Amino acid sequence: MTDVADAVNGRRPYGGGHGPAGGGPRRRVELDPDTVERDLARLVLTVVELLRQLMERQTLRRVETGELTEDQEERIGLTLMLLESRMSELRSKFGLRPEDLNIDLGPLGPLLPRESS
């Protein structure tokens, strides 16, 4: 459970002499009742954002290959815009920025690809 909490909070679970890799004592799970709702929201919104980006990329691929009708393109585009709008509302509600949803996976890098602006 510590690994999940650390990942959500952007900390490496075994760094700095903690846990088996560091040879020191394993850190205890630190649950803060004041932030548990925000941390859970951050984790859930991260998963939803990952799925949203995957759906967006798949939709673009399908549009480029001509697999979708104009009506399907319109409906999917509207759905993705509404999802992005709702994600923005939820991030605001929990005081999160888009970059807060990009969990650091250590040597693997960030979970989400960097958005090009």
C-alpha positions in Angstrom: 0.0 0.0 0.0 2.9 2.3 0.6 4.0 2.0 -3.0 0.6 3.3 -4.3 0.5 6.1 -1.8 4.1 7.1 -2.7 3.3 6.9 -6.5 0.2 9.1 -6.0 2.3 11.6 -4.0 5.2 11.5 -6.5 7.6 9.9 -4.1 9.8 6.9 -4.8 8.8 4.2 -2.3 12.3 2.8 -1.6 14.5 5.8 -2.1 16.8 7.3 0.5 17.6 4.2 2.6 14.0 3.0 3.0 12.8 -0.5 2.2 14.6 -3.5 1.0 16.6 -1.7 -1.7 18.0 0.9 0.7 18.7 -1.6 3.5 17.0 0.6 6.1 13.6 0.1 7.7 10.6 0.1 5.5 8.6 3.3 5.7 5.2 3.1 7.3 2.0 4.0 5.5 1.3 7.6 6.3 -2.4 8.2 5.9 -3.5 11.8 6.4 -7.3 12.1 6.8 -7.1 15.6 5.5 -5.7 14.6 2.2 -7.0 11.1 1.6 -9.9 12.3 -0.5 -7.6 14.5 -2.7 -5.1 11.7 -3.1 -7.7 9.2 -4.1 -9.2 11.8 -6.6 -5.7 12.3 -8.0 -5.2 8.6 -8.5 -8.7 8.1 -10.1 -8.3 11.2 -12.3 -4.9 10.0 -13.4 -6.3 6.7 -14.7 -9.2 8.5 -16.4 -6.8 11.0 -18.0 -4.7 8.0 -19.3 -7.7 6.4 -20.8 -8.9 9.7 -22.3 -5.6 10.2 -24.0 -5.6 6.7 -25.4 -9.2 7.1 -26.7 -8.2 10.4 -28.3 -5.2 8.9 -30.1 -7.2 5.9 -31.2 -9.9 8.2 -32.6 -7.4 10.3 -34.5 -6.0 7.1 -36.0 -9.5 5.9 -37.0 -10.2 9.3 -38.6 -7.0 9.3 -40.5 -7.7 5.8 -41.9 -11.3 6.7 -42.8 -12.9 4.2 -40.5 -15.5 6.6 -39.1 -18.5 8.3 -40.6 -18.8 12.1 -40.2 -21.6 11.6 -37.7 -19.3 9.2 -35.6 -16.5 11.7 -35.8 -18.8 14.5 -34.6 -20.2 12.4 -31.7 -16.7 11.2 -30.6 -15.3 14.7 -30.8 -18.1 16.1 -28.7 -17.8 13.3 -26.2 -14.0 13.9 -25.8 -14.5 17.6 -25.4 -17.1 17.1 -22.7 -14.8 14.6 -20.9 -12.0 17.1 -21.0 -14.3 19.8 -19.6 -15.5 17.6 -16.8 -11.9 16.6 -16.0 -11.0 20.3 -15.8 -13.9 20.8 -13.3 -12.8 17.9 -11.2 -9.2 19.0 -11.1 -10.3 22.4 -10.0 -12.5 20.9 -7.3 -9.6 19.0 -5.8 -7.0 21.7 -6.4 -5.1 19.7 -9.0 -3.2 20.9 -12.0 -2.9 18.7 -15.2 0.7 18.0 -14.4 -0.3 16.7 -11.0 -1.9 13.7 -12.8 1.4 12.6 -14.4 2.8 10.1 -11.9 6.6 9.6 -12.0 7.4 6.0 -12.6 11.0 6.4 -11.7 13.4 4.9 -14.4 10.4 4.4 -16.7 9.7 8.1 -16.8 6.3 9.8 -16.5 3.1 7.8 -16.9 1.5 10.2 -19.3 3.1 11.5 -22.4 4.0 15.2 -22.4 1.3 17.2 -24.2 2.7 19.4 -26.9 1.4 22.9 -26.9 
